[in-house]
């Protein structure tokens, strides 16, 4: 028997942007597996020498679609690529495809974005802000539109500590309209040169341009049946379609990846700060549920569109210290075979002291390894890796050393309006999420999907042997350093006594 949400999507035509990204692929899979959606149009940027249809065909080999294709072998035939590019002034969509979309599409899930914190401002504005305006304009031309979901981020308004499910136009130095006018009148270089003045209190171009994207929605959405979905930091799946699935190194999982290989040992992180992470399958479920709710509540009013937060529950929070302890306590169970040293992690919050600590924890050992690589005729690489790591840590510091409180009244009402059957199929209950169990699945997934380590018992046993070997070497080195320090102090005291 169909649930309310499944009934809503039956025979519907959906247009998704950002569908080839991490969240996008999980949304597409969820739609195809749990509903009888008629058609999914996917905006895909053309690549030289690769047909856009080929990129969809390659999904049949992607493990995220394995469960789907076992039950619905022809499911991907319902996915139709639309050539386009959010960097283009008209989204790069042809007139023919535009007519197709405006006449057929009933649901829009706009998730395309650049999530790079240090993206040049003119690029971030084009993708995260101007493309949002163009999508809103396209949505207004869709004659059968039932729901439009704009995927933003819970950190779009990160310059304040307590973020409610509402718009914050007062946080911007200039309105989205004025900034987009400037981008049309000025060259890319001039816009980039104005980055500091335009950003104001925003820590990076990502959060700033996502805030501008929301301002576009506030000012220009009009009477569109639209909502904004604000997820926190999106990481590996909890259970669907497979547990622990992840395909990128963004967020805290990237930190764990570096630690697991014995490369990252020190980071700019406050152990007491909240680690606002959410599983990607919960995000996909809530995005689909919010579209259903938007269509069911589509009454044309002058009120701003509803906003939904998906963040850790206030009754089930996770600190970075707890995150570190949980992952380290089970690290041996999912040890990789290609680690360079025993995995451990120290956190600190003092920015001026970090370069000194990083020199001893990272740069000096990296130099030793690179010299050894040169000696055997191989290309050195660790020092370059550490340069990137340290740069990214400084970019992430505004988020790893600070906590936010997020209002979730709209999200709670959405959850309560769903039937028990829909709550089971489209689960995003962060209160009930068991973090210990989740990180067991997430680390197992990281080992397989990111580290490319086999799931076989022999591979796991080999990883554990390597882990124990390096653990012994690590303790031995600590003992040598401790004895050396004690000897140096003893000699120093003797010299002082002699004088």
C-alpha positions as CSV (number, residue, x, y, z in Angstrom):
1,X,0.0,0.0,0.0
2,X,1.4,3.4,-1.0
3,X,2.1,6.0,1.7
4,X,1.2,9.7,1.3
5,X,4.7,10.6,0.1
6,X,4.9,7.7,-2.4
7,X,1.4,8.6,-3.7
8,X,2.6,12.2,-4.2
9,X,5.6,11.1,-6.4
10,X,3.7,8.5,-8.4
11,X,3.8,9.5,-12.1
12,X,5.5,12.8,-11.3
13,X,8.2,14.4,-13.4
14,X,11.1,15.7,-11.4
15,X,14.0,18.1,-12.4
16,X,17.1,17.8,-10.2
17,X,20.2,20.0,-10.4
18,X,23.4,18.8,-8.6
19,X,22.2,15.2,-9.3
20,X,25.7,13.9,-10.0
21,X,26.9,15.1,-6.6
22,X,27.0,13.2,-3.3
23,X,23.5,14.2,-2.1
24,X,22.1,14.3,-5.6
25,X,22.9,10.7,-6.4
26,X,21.4,9.5,-3.1
27,X,18.3,11.5,-3.8
28,X,18.0,10.1,-7.3
29,X,18.4,6.5,-5.9
30,X,15.9,7.1,-3.2
31,X,13.3,8.5,-5.6
32,X,13.7,5.5,-8.0
33,X,13.8,2.9,-5.3
34,X,10.9,4.1,-3.1
35,X,8.5,5.7,-5.5
36,X,7.0,5.2,-9.0
37,X,8.2,8.5,-10.3
38,X,7.6,8.9,-14.0
39,X,10.7,10.7,-15.1
40,X,13.8,12.4,-13.6
41,X,15.4,15.1,-15.6
42,X,19.0,15.7,-14.5
43,X,21.0,18.8,-15.2
44,X,24.5,17.6,-16.2
45,X,27.5,19.7,-17.3
46,X,28.8,18.4,-20.6
47,X,32.4,17.1,-20.5
48,X,34.7,17.1,-23.5
49,X,34.7,13.6,-25.2
50,X,32.0,12.2,-22.9
51,X,28.3,12.1,-23.8
52,X,26.0,13.1,-21.0
53,X,24.0,9.9,-21.4
54,X,27.2,7.9,-20.9
55,X,27.6,9.5,-17.5
56,X,24.2,8.2,-16.5
57,X,24.9,4.7,-18.0
58,X,28.1,4.6,-15.8
59,X,25.8,4.7,-12.7
60,X,25.0,1.1,-13.3
61,X,28.5,0.3,-11.9
62,X,28.2,2.7,-9.0
63,X,27.6,0.8,-5.7
64,X,25.1,3.4,-4.5
65,X,22.7,2.1,-7.1
66,X,23.3,-1.7,-6.5
67,X,20.3,-2.3,-4.3
68,X,18.0,-0.3,-6.6
69,X,19.1,-2.2,-9.7
70,X,18.6,-5.6,-8.0
71,X,14.9,-4.8,-7.5
72,X,14.3,-2.5,-10.5
73,X,16.8,-3.4,-13.2
74,X,15.6,-0.8,-15.7
75,X,15.2,2.0,-13.1
76,X,17.9,4.2,-14.6
77,X,16.0,4.4,-17.9
78,X,13.7,6.8,-16.1
79,X,16.6,9.2,-15.7
80,X,17.0,11.6,-18.6
81,X,20.1,14.0,-18.7
82,X,19.7,17.6,-19.7
83,X,22.8,19.3,-20.9
84,X,23.5,22.5,-18.8
85,X,25.9,24.4,-16.7
86,X,25.2,26.6,-13.7
87,X,28.2,28.8,-14.7
88,X,26.4,29.8,-18.0
89,X,24.2,32.9,-18.0
90,X,21.2,30.9,-19.1
91,X,22.2,27.7,-17.3
92,X,23.4,26.4,-20.6
93,X,20.0,24.8,-21.3
94,X,18.9,24.7,-25.0
95,X,15.6,26.1,-26.1
96,X,14.3,22.7,-26.9
97,X,15.1,21.3,-23.4
98,X,13.8,24.5,-21.8
99,X,10.4,24.0,-23.5
100,X,10.5,20.3,-22.3
101,X,11.1,21.3,-18.7
102,X,8.6,24.1,-18.6
103,X,5.8,21.9,-20.0
104,X,6.5,18.7,-18.1
105,X,8.2,19.2,-14.7
106,X,6.1,19.1,-11.6
107,X,8.8,19.0,-8.9
108,X,12.2,20.8,-8.8
109,X,15.0,19.8,-6.4
110,X,17.7,22.5,-6.9
111,X,20.9,21.2,-5.2
112,X,23.6,22.4,-7.6
113,X,26.3,24.3,-5.7
114,X,30.0,24.8,-5.3
115,X,31.0,23.9,-1.8
116,X,34.6,25.0,-1.9
117,X,35.3,27.5,0.9
118,X,38.0,29.3,-1.1
119,X,36.2,29.4,-4.4
120,X,36.9,32.7,-6.3
121,X,33.9,35.0,-5.5
122,X,32.8,35.4,-9.2
123,X,32.6,31.6,-9.6
124,X,30.7,31.1,-6.3
125,X,28.3,34.0,-7.2
126,X,27.6,32.4,-10.6
127,X,26.8,29.0,-9.2
128,X,25.3,29.6,-5.8
129,X,23.5,32.9,-6.4
130,X,22.9,33.7,-10.0
131,X,22.0,30.1,-10.9
132,X,19.4,30.2,-8.1
133,X,17.8,33.3,-9.6
134,X,17.8,31.5,-13.0
135,X,16.2,28.4,-11.5
136,X,13.5,30.5,-9.9
137,X,12.8,32.2,-13.2
138,X,12.6,28.8,-14.9
139,X,10.3,27.5,-12.1
140,X,7.9,30.4,-12.8
141,X,7.6,29.2,-16.4
142,X,6.7,25.6,-15.4
143,X,3.0,25.3,-16.0
144,X,2.5,22.2,-13.8
145,X,4.9,23.0,-10.9
146,X,3.8,21.5,-7.6
147,X,6.9,22.0,-5.5
148,X,10.3,23.6,-5.7
149,X,13.0,22.7,-3.1
150,X,16.1,24.9,-2.8
151,X,18.9,23.1,-1.1
152,X,20.9,25.6,1.0
153,X,23.0,25.0,4.1
154,X,22.5,25.3,7.8
155,X,25.5,27.6,7.8
156,X,24.3,30.1,5.3
157,X,23.8,32.5,8.2
158,X,26.8,31.4,10.3
159,X,27.7,34.9,11.4
160,X,25.1,34.6,14.2
161,X,25.1,31.9,16.9
162,X,21.4,31.1,17.2
163,X,19.9,30.4,13.7
164,X,16.2,30.0,13.3
165,X,14.3,28.7,10.3
166,X,13.8,32.1,8.9
167,X,15.5,34.6,6.4
168,X,18.2,36.9,7.5
169,X,18.6,39.6,4.8
170,X,20.0,42.0,7.4
171,X,23.2,40.0,7.7
172,X,24.2,40.9,4.1
173,X,26.3,44.0,3.2
174,X,24.3,44.3,0.0
175,X,21.2,42.7,-1.4
176,X,21.4,39.9,-3.8
177,X,19.9,42.1,-6.5
178,X,22.6,44.7,-6.1
179,X,25.5,42.2,-5.9
180,X,24.2,40.5,-9.1
181,X,24.0,43.8,-10.8
182,X,27.6,44.5,-9.9
183,X,28.7,41.1,-11.4
184,X,27.0,42.0,-14.6
185,X,28.7,45.4,-14.8
186,X,32.1,44.6,-13.4
187,X,34.7,42.0,-14.6
188,X,35.5,38.9,-12.7
189,X,38.8,40.3,-11.4
190,X,37.2,43.4,-10.0
191,X,34.5,41.3,-8.2
192,X,37.2,39.0,-6.7
193,X,39.1,42.1,-5.6
194,X,36.0,43.2,-3.7
195,X,35.7,39.9,-1.8
196,X,36.6,41.2,1.7
197,X,34.3,44.2,1.4
198,X,31.3,42.2,0.1
199,X,31.7,39.3,2.5
200,X,31.7,41.4,5.6
201,X,31.4,39.0,8.6
202,X,31.0,35.9,6.5
203,X,34.0,33.6,6.8
204,X,34.2,32.4,3.2
205,X,32.6,32.8,-0.3
206,X,30.6,29.6,0.1
207,X,28.5,30.7,3.1
208,X,28.2,34.2,1.7
209,X,26.9,33.2,-1.7
210,X,24.5,30.6,-0.2
211,X,23.1,33.4,2.0
212,X,22.7,35.6,-1.2
213,X,21.0,32.6,-2.8
214,X,18.4,32.6,0.0
215,X,18.0,36.3,-0.4
216,X,17.2,35.7,-4.1
217,X,14.5,33.3,-2.9
218,X,13.1,35.8,-0.5
219,X,13.0,38.6,-3.0
220,X,12.0,36.8,-6.2
221,X,10.2,33.6,-5.5
222,X,6.9,35.3,-5.4
223,X,4.0,32.8,-5.2
224,X,6.0,29.8,-6.3
225,X,5.3,26.6,-4.2
226,X,8.8,26.7,-2.7
227,X,10.7,25.8,0.4
228,X,14.3,26.0,1.5
229,X,16.1,22.9,2.9
230,X,19.1,23.7,5.1
231,X,21.2,20.6,6.0
232,X,24.2,20.7,8.3
233,X,27.5,19.0,7.3
234,X,26.6,16.1,5.1
235,X,28.5,12.9,5.7
236,X,28.2,9.1,5.1
237,X,24.9,7.2,4.8
238,X,23.4,5.7,8.0
239,X,21.7,2.8,6.4
240,X,20.4,3.6,2.9
241,X,20.9,2.4,0.2
242,X,24.0,0.9,1.9
243,X,25.5,1.8,5.2
244,X,28.6,4.0,5.4
245,X,28.5,5.1,1.7
246,X,30.5,8.2,1.0
247,X,32.3,9.5,-2.2
248,X,34.2,12.6,-1.0
249,X,36.6,13.9,1.6
250,X,34.6,17.0,2.7
251,X,33.9,17.6,6.4
252,X,35.0,15.6,9.4
253,X,35.3,12.3,7.4
254,X,38.2,13.9,5.5
255,X,39.9,14.5,8.8
256,X,39.3,10.9,9.9
257,X,40.7,9.7,6.5
258,X,43.9,11.6,7.0
259,X,44.2,10.3,10.6
260,X,43.5,6.7,9.5
261,X,46.5,6.9,7.2
262,X,48.8,8.3,9.9
263,X,49.2,11.5,8.0
264,X,47.1,14.0,10.1
265,X,48.0,14.2,13.8
266,X,47.2,17.8,14.8
267,X,44.2,20.0,14.0
268,X,42.6,23.3,14.8
269,X,39.5,22.0,16.6
270,X,37.8,22.8,19.9
271,X,36.9,19.6,21.6
272,X,33.8,21.2,23.2
273,X,32.5,22.6,19.9
274,X,29.4,21.0,18.4
275,X,30.1,18.7,15.4
276,X,27.0,19.4,13.3
277,X,27.0,16.4,11.0
278,X,24.0,14.6,9.4
279,X,23.9,11.4,7.3
280,X,23.3,11.9,3.6
281,X,20.4,9.4,3.5
282,X,18.6,11.5,6.1
283,X,19.1,14.6,4.0
284,X,17.7,12.9,0.9
285,X,14.7,11.7,2.8
286,X,14.0,15.1,4.3
287,X,14.4,16.9,0.9
288,X,11.8,14.5,-0.7
289,X,9.5,14.9,2.3
290,X,9.8,18.7,2.2
291,X,8.7,18.7,-1.4
292,X,5.6,16.7,-0.5
293,X,4.8,19.0,2.4
294,X,5.3,22.1,0.2
295,X,2.9,20.8,-2.4
296,X,0.3,19.8,0.2
297,X,0.5,23.3,1.8
298,X,0.8,25.3,-1.4
299,X,-1.5,28.2,-0.5
300,X,-0.6,31.4,-2.3
301,X,0.2,34.0,0.4
302,X,2.6,36.9,0.9
303,X,4.5,35.0,3.6
304,X,8.1,34.0,3.0
305,X,8.7,30.4,1.9
306,X,9.1,27.9,4.8
307,X,12.6,26.8,5.8
308,X,13.6,23.4,7.2
309,X,16.8,22.7,9.2
310,X,18.3,19.2,9.4
311,X,20.9,19.4,12.2
312,X,21.7,17.2,15.2
313,X,19.0,17.1,17.8
314,X,19.5,19.3,20.9
315,X,18.9,16.1,22.9
316,X,21.5,14.1,20.9
317,X,24.4,16.5,20.2
318,X,27.9,15.5,19.2
319,X,31.0,17.4,20.2
320,X,34.2,17.2,18.2
321,X,35.9,15.7,21.3
322,X,33.2,12.9,21.4
323,X,33.6,12.5,17.6
324,X,37.4,12.0,18.0
325,X,37.0,9.6,20.9
326,X,34.4,7.5,19.2
327,X,36.3,7.2,16.0
328,X,39.7,6.5,17.8
329,X,38.1,3.9,20.1
330,X,37.1,1.7,17.1
331,X,39.9,2.7,14.8
332,X,41.8,-0.6,15.1
333,X,38.7,-2.4,13.9
334,X,38.8,-0.6,10.5
335,X,42.6,0.0,10.2
336,X,43.9,0.5,6.7
337,X,46.8,-1.5,5.3
338,X,48.5,1.6,3.7
339,X,49.0,3.7,6.8
340,X,52.3,5.7,7.2
341,X,52.2,5.8,11.0
342,X,50.1,4.9,14.0
343,X,46.8,6.9,13.8
344,X,46.3,9.4,16.6
345,X,44.9,13.0,16.8
346,X,45.5,16.0,19.0
347,X,43.2,19.0,18.9
348,X,44.2,22.6,19.7
349,X,42.4,26.0,19.4
350,X,45.3,28.5,19.5
351,X,45.9,29.7,15.9
352,X,49.3,31.4,16.6
353,X,50.6,28.2,18.1
354,X,49.3,25.9,15.4
355,X,52.2,26.5,12.9
356,X,54.7,25.5,15.5
357,X,52.8,22.4,16.5
358,X,52.2,21.5,12.8
359,X,55.9,21.8,12.1
360,X,56.8,19.1,14.7
361,X,53.7,16.9,14.1
362,X,53.5,17.2,10.3
363,X,56.3,19.1,8.4
364,X,59.3,17.6,10.1
365,X,58.2,14.0,9.7
366,X,57.0,14.8,6.2
367,X,60.4,16.1,5.3
368,X,62.0,12.9,6.6
369,X,59.7,10.8,4.5
370,X,60.2,13.0,1.4
371,X,64.0,12.7,1.8
372,X,63.6,8.9,2.0
373,X,61.5,8.9,-1.1
374,X,64.1,11.0,-3.0
375,X,66.8,8.6,-1.8
376,X,65.1,5.6,-3.5
377,X,64.3,7.6,-6.7
378,X,60.6,8.3,-6.0
379,X,58.8,11.6,-6.1
380,X,58.4,13.4,-2.8
381,X,54.8,14.3,-1.9
382,X,54.1,14.7,1.8
383,X,55.2,18.3,2.2
384,X,52.9,19.3,-0.6
385,X,50.1,17.4,1.0
386,X,50.7,19.1,4.3
387,X,50.7,22.6,2.7
388,X,47.1,21.8,1.5
389,X,46.1,20.3,4.8
390,X,47.2,23.3,6.8
391,X,45.6,25.7,4.4
392,X,42.3,23.8,4.7
393,X,42.5,23.7,8.5
394,X,42.7,27.4,8.7
395,X,39.7,27.7,6.3
396,X,37.7,25.3,8.5
397,X,38.7,26.9,11.8
398,X,35.5,29.2,12.0
399,X,33.5,26.0,12.0
400,X,35.6,23.6,14.1
401,X,36.1,26.0,17.0
402,X,32.6,27.4,17.3
403,X,29.1,26.1,18.1
404,X,25.6,27.1,16.8
405,X,22.1,26.5,18.1
406,X,19.6,25.8,15.3
407,X,15.9,26.2,15.6
408,X,13.9,23.2,14.2
409,X,10.2,23.9,14.7
410,X,9.4,23.6,11.0
411,X,11.3,20.4,10.7
412,X,9.6,19.0,13.8
413,X,6.2,19.9,12.4
414,X,7.1,18.2,9.1
415,X,8.1,15.1,10.9
416,X,5.0,15.0,13.0
417,X,2.8,15.5,9.8
418,X,4.2,12.3,8.3
419,X,2.5,8.9,8.7
420,X,4.4,6.2,10.7
421,X,4.9,4.4,7.4
422,X,6.5,7.5,5.8
423,X,8.6,8.1,8.9
424,X,10.0,4.6,8.4
425,X,10.7,4.9,4.7
426,X,11.8,8.6,4.7
427,X,13.6,8.7,8.1
428,X,15.4,11.8,9.2
429,X,14.9,11.5,13.0
430,X,18.2,12.8,14.4
431,X,17.0,12.3,18.0
432,X,16.9,8.5,17.5
433,X,20.3,8.3,15.7
434,X,22.8,6.2,17.7
435,X,26.2,7.9,17.1
436,X,28.2,4.9,18.3
437,X,26.5,2.6,15.9
438,X,26.6,5.2,13.2
439,X,30.4,5.8,13.3
440,X,31.0,2.0,13.2
441,X,29.2,2.0,9.9
442,X,30.8,5.2,8.7
443,X,34.3,4.1,9.4
444,X,33.6,0.7,7.7
445,X,32.3,2.6,4.7
446,X,35.2,5.0,4.6
447,X,37.7,2.1,4.6
448,X,35.9,0.5,1.6
449,X,34.6,3.5,-0.5
450,X,37.4,6.1,0.1
451,X,40.4,4.0,1.1
452,X,39.6,1.3,-1.5
453,X,40.4,-1.4,1.0
454,X,38.7,-4.8,0.4
455,X,36.0,-5.9,2.8
456,X,37.5,-9.3,3.2
457,X,38.5,-10.6,6.6
458,X,42.1,-11.1,5.4
459,X,42.3,-7.4,4.5
460,X,40.9,-6.3,7.8
461,X,43.3,-8.6,9.7
462,X,46.2,-7.2,7.7
463,X,45.1,-3.7,8.6
464,X,45.0,-4.6,12.2
465,X,48.5,-6.2,12.1
466,X,49.9,-3.0,10.5
467,X,48.0,-0.9,13.2
468,X,49.6,-3.0,16.0
469,X,53.0,-2.8,14.5
470,X,52.9,1.0,14.2
471,X,51.4,1.3,17.6
472,X,54.4,-0.5,19.1
473,X,56.8,1.7,17.0
474,X,54.9,4.8,18.2
475,X,55.2,3.9,21.9
476,X,58.9,3.1,21.4
477,X,59.5,6.5,19.8
478,X,57.6,8.2,22.6
479,X,59.8,6.3,25.1
480,X,63.0,7.3,23.3
481,X,61.9,11.0,23.1
482,X,61.0,11.0,26.8
483,X,64.3,9.4,27.8
484,X,66.2,11.9,25.6
485,X,64.3,14.8,27.1
486,X,65.0,13.5,30.6
487,X,68.7,13.1,29.8
488,X,68.9,16.6,28.3
489,X,67.3,18.1,31.5
490,X,69.7,16.1,33.7
491,X,72.7,17.3,31.8
492,X,71.4,20.9,31.9
493,X,70.9,20.7,35.7
494,X,74.4,19.2,36.1
495,X,75.9,22.1,34.0
496,X,74.0,24.6,36.1
497,X,75.2,23.0,39.3
498,X,78.8,23.0,38.1
499,X,78.8,26.8,37.7
